[in-house]
Amino acid sequence: MFFKISRFLGTALLAVVATAAPVAHAQAPQPPEVAAKAYLLMDVSANQILAYKDIDSPVEPASLTKLMTQYLVFDALKAKKITLTQTLPVSQRAWKMPGSRMFIDPKMQVPVEDLIKGMIVQSGNDATMALAEGVGGTAEHFVQLMNDQAKALGMKNTSYKNPEGLTEAGHATTARDLATLSTRLMTDFPEYMHYYSIKKYRYPGTPASNDTNRNTLLFHDPTVDGLKTGHTNAAGYCLVATAKRDFPNMQGRRLLSVVLGAASENARANESQKLLNWGYTAYEGVKLFDAGKPVATPKVWKGKTAELKLGRSSGPIIVAVPTGSAAQVKTEVARPEPLIAPFKQGQAVATLKVKLGEQQLAEVPLVALEPVEEAGFMGRAWDAMRLWIQ
């Protein structure tokens, strides 16, 4: 059986969802009109989708494909398979890549870090191919790695055919999958996120006219620090943008917008800015519990200690709610009863349910923050008798 503990929160709120879900429409503010084929706005801090349109419809990702290429390159760096200072050759295939380029050629040996900058800032297809070949051996094997990683991240509606994003049959993704990839990119590799905010870059010996980041929000909104643009005739103009803003009740609140199929470069920037501004004003973020702090301390039977500290070991528990609705937030802990030792540190034990009125916002797994060892024979016998009497 499960035991439930409810608590009403007067001014606090926010919780993390294991799988991001839209805020219930009965309570949700009306999002702005967005001129795009598909879009999504996500509160990354709370892991909640705040607004969306056609987020599971297949679209051509164009250069947003490079987000997965970057994920695999950063993973290779983290695993020390490559280094930032290591140089990679430029193959004939990389040199002849059409579309956006950083203008490297087969006479060059280019450091990995410069190729990363060329791929992100200049959206260079040549840099992307050089990195794909350097990490995967061949572009074809790298694409296999891309699809394997997409499955591992739960990107159910994504299929990659190349590492750079040029139009190719079967090369497709969705707004939801792009949000999943982008949030994992930021979470898994925070040490490399500074590359996305670089406004200008060019490799020595390449044209100076091709040095400006296509994410124009970087030049107009100081809170925007990424991520990637994309454009082909089939895909239209696309942008995955992220911003981090500070508020009195919560520092460093991060939102992510995905705008796909806008009509122009200006339109994708304007619609992304519109979504981000709306998200920060229409919703507020509140931290319920810090990481490692007990959410509940229920009684434990047959253990060396009498209580079990339950909480979230990594990251605070946060939820996003419509601005001004904090007083309607309730939390409830669902757990087995009785709790019988032993318990290992990190063991999943219970679930924190967060509601806004009668609408459920989030379910957060709670784990044992500290181990509870089994009591000795006499302690176990005494608790067994007490449980039998109860």
N, C-alpha and C positions, 0 to 999 in steps of 0.2 A: 504494500500500500504506500501511497505517497502522502507526505505531510506538507502542508502549505503554510507559509508565513507571509502575511500581507502587510504592507506599510504604505501610508499615504505620504507623498512628498509635496510640501507646500511650495517651494521655489526651486527645487533641484530636479533635473532630469537628465536623460541621455543614456543610451546603452548600445552595445555592439551586437550586430546580428551575424550569425555564422554564415548565412547566405543573404546578400543584400536583397531587400524587398521594398517596393514602393510604399510610402506612407499611405495609410488608409484614406481613400478619397473622401469619406464622410467628414474628415477633419482637415483635409489638405487645402491650402490656399490655391487659387486658380493660377496656373503658370502663365507666363506671357505667350503671345503668339510667336512662334519661331519659324522663320522661312528656311526650312531644310527638309530633305526627304525623311530623315530620322534624326532624333536627338535624345540625349540622356543627360540628366544632372544628378550627380551623386555627392552626398556628404561623405567624404572619405573618412573623416574622424569618427563618424558614427556608423559607417558602412551601411548607409541607407540611400536608396534612390528617391529623390525628391520630385522629379518630373521626368516625363519620357514620352516618346512617340515612336512606334514601330521599332522597338529595340531588339526584336528577334527576327526582323526581316533581313534577308541576305543582301549585302551591298558589296561593291568593289572597294577595297580599302586604300587603293593607291599607295602613297608613301607612308601611310599609317602602318603598312606592313613592316616598316623598319623598326617599329616598337618591339616586335618579336625578335628581329635580328639583333637589336640592342640588348634584349634580355639575355640571349644566348652568349653574346660577346661579354657582357658583364659577368655572367655565370662562369665563363671560361677564365676571366681575370680572377674572380674570387677563388676558383679552384686551382689557380696558379698554372694553368695550362698555357697561358700566354701572359705577357707583361705589357705595361703601358709603353715602356721604352723599346720593346722589341720591334724590329722593322719587318715589314712584310713586302713581298714582291708585288708588282702590278702586272697581272697577266694581260695577254692580248684581249681576252674576253672582258676583263674589267675596264681596260682602256677604251674599248669600243662601245661601252654601254650607252644607249641613247638616253635622252631626258636630262634631268638635273645632274650636274657633275661638279666635282671639285678640281677637275682638270689635272689628274695625275697620269703618268704614262709609264711604259715598260722600262724606261731608263732609270726610274726612281725606286728606291727602297724606302718606304714610308713608315714612320713609327705608328704603332697601334693607336696611341692617343690622338695623333693627328687624323688618322682615318676615322676615329670616333667623332671628332669635331666636324670633319667633312661630311660625315653621314648625318649628323644631327643638325648642324647650323646651315650647311649648304644643301642638305638632302641629297648628297651625291650618290648617284647610282654606281659610279665607279668605285668610290670608297666602300660602299656596301658590299659590292661583289668581291673586292679584295679581302675584306674582313670575313665574308662567308667562306671563301676559299681557304683563308688562313686558319679558321676555326674548324671547318668541316672537312677540309681536304679537297672536296669538290663542292660546287654549288648544289648539285643534286643531293649529295649526302647531307648538306646543311639544311636543305628544304625538308628532308626527312626528320631531322632534328627539330625543326620548327613545328612540324605537325605533331611530333611526339610530345613536345613541350606544351602545345596547345591542349592536348588531351589531358596532360597532367595538371594543368591549371583549371580544367573544367570548362574550357571554351568549346562548347558542344556544337556550335554552328560555324566553325572556322575551318577553312581548307586553304593551305598555302601551296602555291605552285612556283614561286620564286622568292628571293630574299629582299627584293627592292620595291616591288609593288606595281610594276608595269602590267598593263592589261593582258590577261591570259585566261582562257576558259577554265572555269572551276576555281579560280582564285577569289575567295569570298570570305566575309566575316559579318558580324553584327555589331550594333552599338553596345549591346550588353557584353559581348565578348571583349570588345575593345576596352570597356570600363574595367573588366576583370583583369585583363593584361596590364593596363596602366596602373591600377592600384597595387598589383603584385610587383610591378617594376619598381615603384616607389618604396614599397615595404621591404622588398628583398635586397635592394641595392641602393640604400640611401647615400652611400659614399660616392656614387657616380652621378647623382642627380644634378650637380652643379653644371654639368655640360649643357643641360637643357635651357639654362638661362643666359647662355653666351649670345650676345647680340650680333657680334661681328667676328668673322674668322676667315682666313685664307691661308693656304699652304704656300711657303716661299716658292717663288717661281711660277705661280699660277695667276690668272687674271685678277686684278684688284676689283673689277666691277662685280665680281660674284662672291661677295663676302658678307651678305646681310641675312640674318635669320628671317625666314618667311613667316614666323609667328609674330605678327605685328603687335599683338597685345603686350609683348615684352617691352615695347617702346611707349605704351600708353597707360599701362596699369602696373604700378610698382609691386603689387602683390602677386602678379602672375609670374611664375617661374618655370613654365614648361607647357606643353610637352612636344607636340609634333603636328606638322601640317601635311596635307596630301592633296594631290590634284591629278586627275586624268580627265579626258573628255567624257569617259563613261562614268566615272565616280563623281564628277563635279568637284566643288571645293570643300575640303574637309579639314577639321581641326579638333584635336584633343588638347584642351587647355586645363591648367590647374592653377589654383591660387591659394595662398595661405594668409589669413587675416587674423589680427588680434582683437579680442573683445574683453570688456571688463570681467565677464563671467567665464571666459574661456580663451586662453592664449593659443595661437597657432591652429585655428580651425581651418581645415583644408577642404575645398570643394574641387570637383572634377566635372568638366563639361565635355560632351562628345557631340559634335555637330557634323552631320554627313550630308553631302549633296546640296550645299548652298550654291547660289548662282554666281558668286564672284569672290575674290580674295577679301574685299572689304566686307561682304555679306557674312562670310564665315566668322570673321573677327567680331563684327557687330553683334551677331546672334549669340556667339559664345559669351561676349561681355554682358549681354542682356541676361542670359541665364545665370551667370555667376553673381551679378548684382542682385538679381531677384532672390536667389538662394540664400544670400547673406542677410537680406532684409525680411523675407517671408518666413524664414525658419531661424531658430536659435539653437545653439548647442549647449548642453549642460552636462557636466561630469558628475556621475552618480558615485562612483568609487574609483579610487586610485588603484593602480596595479599592485598586487601583493597585499592589499588591505582586506580584512575580513568583511564579507557581505553578511554572513551569518555565522554563529558559533553554536551549532546544535549539540546536544548531549550525545556522548559516545558510550556504548556498553562494551564491557569486557576489554577495555583498553587501559594502558598505563596512565593516560590523561583522560580527564572527564569530558573534554570538549573537542570538537573538530572545527578548525578554522577553514571556512569555505570562501573562495574568492576567485579572482582572475589573475593568473601569474604574470601575464605579459600584456601590457597596454591597459589604460584605464577603461572603465565601462562608461560609454557615452551614448546618448541618443539625440536625434534631431527632432524637434517638435515645432509646430506653428508658433510664431512669436506671440508671447503673452499667454500661452496655454500651460505653463509649467505647473500651475496649481491642480491640474487635472491628471497629473502623472501618478501612477501607482506601481509599486514593485511587489512581486510575489515570488517566494522561493519554493520550488517543488523538489522534494527529496524523498528517498525511501525512509521508512520508519519501521523498526528501530535501526539505528546505525550501529553496526557491530564491528569492532576492530578485528584485524589490523587494516590500516589505510596507508598507502604509499603517497609520498609527496607528488603532486601533479595528477593524481588519480581523479578521473571525472566522477563526481558524486551527485550533483544536483543541477538544477536549471533556474536561472533568474529570468522571470517573465516581466516585461515592462509594458504597461498599458497606458494609453491616453484615453481617459474615460473608460469606455467598454471596448475600444479598439486596441488590439495587441500590436505593439510596435516592434518588439524584439524578443528573442530568446537567447540568453547567454549561458553557455556551459560554465558551471562552477566546479573548481577542482580543490582538492585538499592542499592548502598552502604549506602545511607541515605534516610530517609523518606521525601516525599514531600507532605505536607498537601494541601487540597483544599483551594483556596483563598476565600475571602468573596464575597458577592453578587456583589458588584461593580466591583471587579477584574475579576470575572467570566464573567460578562456582557461585560466588555471591551474587554476581549480576545475573547469572542464569536463573537463580531462585527468584530474584526480584522480577525478572521478566515473566517467569511462570505465574507469579502471583498477580501481576498486572493483566 
